[in-house]
Amino acid sequence: MGKKYTDGGATFAPTAEIKVKGAMLKGIMRGSREVETKFGKKTIYTLQAIDADCKFTADGEEVTPAENAEVDIFPPTRLALQLAKVPVGETITIKYLGLGKNVKGNPPHLFSVEGE
């Protein structure tokens, strides 16, 4: 189901599966970090989860994070652009909106990101 990503032995918090119809994650932005994956260098965002309507995985297995636990997001390109604008400490809600129009290549995953 999930892919394993490593950055030289570092561990990851449970990863939110947010590219699924109806997925929602509300949390406090805790920061970001760069990791090297088989797809190249990627930015991972960490949120302290407040509320979620999505699955989480760790090491390819489905898990249930503890209340107020930190969770990671491996965002697709458009979500990464939105999350890059969110300051650390802000409470945000991420909602998956589905696939956009296919202009060239694969259709983009679209998200709503709202701060409080």
C-alpha positions as CSV (number, residue, x, y, z in Angstrom):
1,M,0.0,0.0,0.0
2,G,2.5,2.7,1.1
3,K,6.0,3.4,0.0
4,K,8.9,3.5,2.3
5,Y,11.0,6.7,2.3
6,T,14.3,7.0,4.1
7,D,16.7,9.8,4.7
8,G,19.7,7.9,5.9
9,G,18.1,6.1,8.8
10,A,15.9,8.9,10.2
11,T,12.5,7.9,11.5
12,F,9.2,9.4,10.4
13,A,6.0,10.2,12.3
14,P,2.8,8.5,11.1
15,T,2.2,9.7,7.5
16,A,-1.2,11.1,6.5
17,E,-2.8,9.6,3.4
18,I,-4.4,12.8,2.2
19,K,-4.8,12.1,-1.6
20,V,-8.1,10.2,-0.9
21,K,-11.7,11.3,-1.5
22,G,-13.0,12.9,1.7
23,A,-9.6,13.2,3.4
24,M,-9.3,16.0,5.9
25,L,-6.5,16.9,8.4
26,K,-6.6,19.7,11.0
27,G,-3.4,20.5,12.9
28,I,-0.8,22.9,14.1
29,M,2.1,23.5,11.7
30,R,5.3,22.3,13.5
31,G,7.7,22.7,10.6
32,S,9.3,21.1,7.6
33,R,12.4,19.3,6.6
34,E,14.1,18.2,3.4
35,V,14.7,14.4,2.8
36,E,16.3,12.5,0.0
37,T,13.9,9.9,-1.5
38,K,14.0,7.7,-4.5
39,F,12.2,10.5,-6.3
40,G,14.8,13.1,-5.4
41,K,14.8,15.7,-2.7
42,K,11.4,16.3,-1.1
43,T,10.0,18.6,1.6
44,I,8.1,16.8,4.4
45,Y,5.7,18.9,6.6
46,T,5.0,18.0,10.2
47,L,1.7,18.9,11.9
48,Q,0.4,18.3,15.4
49,A,-2.8,16.5,14.6
50,I,-6.0,18.0,16.2
51,D,-8.6,16.2,14.1
52,A,-8.4,13.9,11.1
53,D,-10.6,12.0,8.7
54,C,-7.9,10.1,6.8
55,K,-5.7,7.1,7.2
56,F,-2.1,7.1,8.6
57,T,0.7,4.7,7.8
58,A,4.1,3.9,9.3
59,D,6.5,1.5,7.7
60,G,3.8,0.5,5.2
61,E,1.3,-0.5,7.9
62,E,-1.9,1.4,8.8
63,V,-1.6,3.0,12.3
64,T,-3.7,5.2,14.6
65,P,-1.6,8.1,16.0
66,A,-2.0,9.1,19.6
67,E,-4.1,12.2,20.4
68,N,-2.2,15.4,19.6
69,A,0.6,13.3,18.0
70,E,2.9,14.8,15.4
71,V,2.2,13.5,11.9
72,D,4.1,13.9,8.6
73,I,2.7,14.9,5.2
74,F,4.5,14.0,1.9
75,P,2.6,16.6,-0.2
76,P,2.1,16.6,-3.9
77,T,3.4,19.7,-5.7
78,R,0.3,21.9,-5.4
79,L,-0.2,21.2,-1.7
80,A,3.6,21.7,-1.1
81,L,3.2,25.2,-2.6
82,Q,0.3,26.0,-0.3
83,L,2.0,24.5,2.9
84,A,5.2,26.5,2.2
85,K,3.2,29.7,2.9
86,V,1.9,28.5,6.3
87,P,3.9,29.9,9.3
88,V,5.0,27.5,12.1
89,G,2.4,27.6,14.9
90,E,-0.6,28.3,12.7
91,T,-3.6,25.9,12.9
92,I,-4.7,24.8,9.5
93,T,-7.3,22.5,7.9
94,I,-6.3,20.6,4.8
95,K,-9.1,19.1,2.7
96,Y,-8.7,17.0,-0.4
97,L,-10.8,18.3,-3.3
98,G,-10.0,15.7,-5.9
99,L,-8.2,15.8,-9.2
100,G,-8.1,18.9,-11.4
101,K,-8.3,19.2,-15.1
102,N,-5.6,17.4,-17.1
103,V,-3.9,20.1,-19.1
104,K,-0.6,18.4,-19.7
105,G,0.6,15.1,-18.2
106,N,-1.2,13.8,-15.1
107,P,-4.1,15.7,-13.5
108,P,-3.1,17.6,-10.4
109,H,-4.4,16.8,-6.9
110,L,-6.2,19.8,-5.5
111,F,-6.5,20.8,-1.9
112,S,-8.1,23.4,0.3
113,V,-5.8,24.8,3.0
114,E,-7.4,27.2,5.5
115,G,-5.8,28.8,8.5
116,E,-7.4,29.9,11.7
